[in-house]
């Protein structure tokens, strides 16, 4: 008996928060239980939406115009389904979505597809080649790109072949204005976007890099430096909270070892061993660079007093660190 595919379309309103009064209209295409969602790039007042009938209520000023628009979009989605069936192509919710967005006919890969390809591979390498923090930042970046595409280009995706230099400058402007990000935060997201496009060039998804001439300019930050006296005060400071005592110990440990927070967080008892000198050493690799970092020598710590502080951290901090692991 031949299995019959099921196909349905649902129009609904998406709002980022339950308190939002304005939402974006979405179409949900479902084929045999598997669904794909498409932004229709139209925003309405949530109170004007009729959930039961998936239409704008008649008392809304734009009801007639928006409901006619929705009828047209439903018709186009059905046409995509029938066209795929007529061409004897696999019918999936994603295939209908791509055809509706005009991506299927070109055969080219889209920016978000390339980004998802990158993120999926990175997810499998977390803890090996990448840290969880780096992976999370890439996930945040793709989320910002999706919102940028809707906000600036009124679309849900874009072909890699359609990318122009203006796209990256528009994205920079969007991050600075809509998200009120600093220069360095903005450049951090743009670096990830440039990485995705470079990967696309290397994989021959596009012939050249449209962002090659865009230079990420990082502004130097003036950081306050703690001196020996500051560290001594912090070491002897008495806190009323045990939690703050533990935070202080971890901070001091980072100061005297040069370890970043991610490196300290990853430490376990297995990293502590006895060196050839009979003293305790940390045998580990740095999270970001994977460079070997065995620690015991105080070559860059100039005084015996500072070295004694390191010993204090060695003895006091490990117990505190494990509280968080």
Secondary structure, 3 states (H helix, E strand, C coil): CCCCCCEEEEEEEECCCCCCCEEEEEEEEEECCEEEEEEEEEEEEHHHEECCCCEECCCCCCHHHHHHHHHHHHHHHHHHHHHHHHCCCCCCHHHHHHHHHCCCCCCCCEHHHHHHHHHHHHHHCECCCECHHHHHHHHHHHHHHHHHHHHHHCCCCCEHHHCCHHHHHHHHHHHHHCCCCCHHHHHHHHHHHHHHHHHHHHCCCCCCCCCCCCCCCCCCCCCCCCCHHHHHHHHHCCCCCHHHHHHHHHHHHHHHHCCCHHHHHCCCHHHEEECCCCCEEECCECCCCCCECCECCCCCCCCHHHHHHHHHHHHHHHHHHHHHC
